[in-house]
């Protein structure tokens, strides 16, 4: 067997500005930080032939010298997709509704968390490990959806694209449209909801509309429009102007039309679901429009989830537009 040799890896343009320690931890997740620190401190790892520190920021095109004990002759990045839970790559592919060289848009299903947390073993962020490329780059989340909310979820394939999209969402340049099936009819049929919102003082797991601005409360604004009705139920189009936690769910409950299947905010007593409608959250991220970081505009619409589609069919709802 050939002896391991020194390897040289060129810094990818997408990694420009990244700290060396972070770059190394990404490429060598199984090597303890203490060992990496010693390799850098003793000059065994060099950048463009010069000794560096862990906090050194890399520049595109630089050559990183990796000693034999780090690589065994390999490159700095994992050589191919990192295996996650069985079927993660296939499951992600089944969700794809748009893809280009910079962005993938998923149609997230009901019950799949976007990120990890207490009691969550499988989530989109973890599944994205299966999509690491040959340079070790993992696609990045740029916004969130609640676990039981379905629909449009934007994923950046490059760090620079993720940073640009984060600014787009932060600056409210992304226009998001949701569909919600609610119990009751809003009055008027369309309008604007603007409140202060913060943690519910009676239940820290929930959000609530608060009577006035406080240290914890933030302004939350939602535009809504009734698309169709059936009996006691309404199909609404919701457009969040702000992006507070549980905003749409709280706002619908606040104006007296809670979303069907909402385990936190649907509190209508002595009311049963019509036959054929599942007791699942009927909130769907239907459409997104945003400036594409590479130019032009991204417009993506996500078909409704199976349980939402079943409800629309049972109720005979036929929304126009959306």
VENBEL-V948462 format. One record per run of one state. SS is the DSSP state (helix for helix, strand for strand, loop for the rest). FROM is the first residue (numbers start at 1). TO is the last residue. If there is no record, write none. Layout:
((SS:FROM:TO) (SS:FROM:TO))
This chain:
((loop:1:6) (strand:7:10) (loop:11:12) (helix:13:15) (loop:16:18) (strand:19:19) (helix:20:27) (loop:28:32) (helix:33:41) (loop:42:45) (strand:46:47) (loop:48:49) (strand:50:51) (loop:52:56) (strand:57:57) (loop:58:62) (strand:63:66) (loop:67:67) (helix:68:71) (loop:72:87) (helix:88:95) (strand:96:99) (loop:100:102) (strand:103:108) (loop:109:112) (strand:113:113) (loop:114:116) (strand:117:117) (loop:118:119) (strand:120:120) (loop:121:122) (strand:123:123) (helix:124:131) (loop:132:139) (strand:140:141) (loop:142:149) (strand:150:156) (loop:157:158) (helix:159:170) (loop:171:174) (strand:175:183) (loop:184:189) (strand:190:200) (loop:201:202) (strand:203:210) (loop:211:217) (strand:218:230) (loop:231:232) (strand:233:240) (loop:241:246) (helix:247:254) (loop:255:258) (strand:259:259) (loop:260:282) (strand:283:291) (loop:292:296) (strand:297:301) (loop:302:305) (helix:306:315) (loop:316:322))
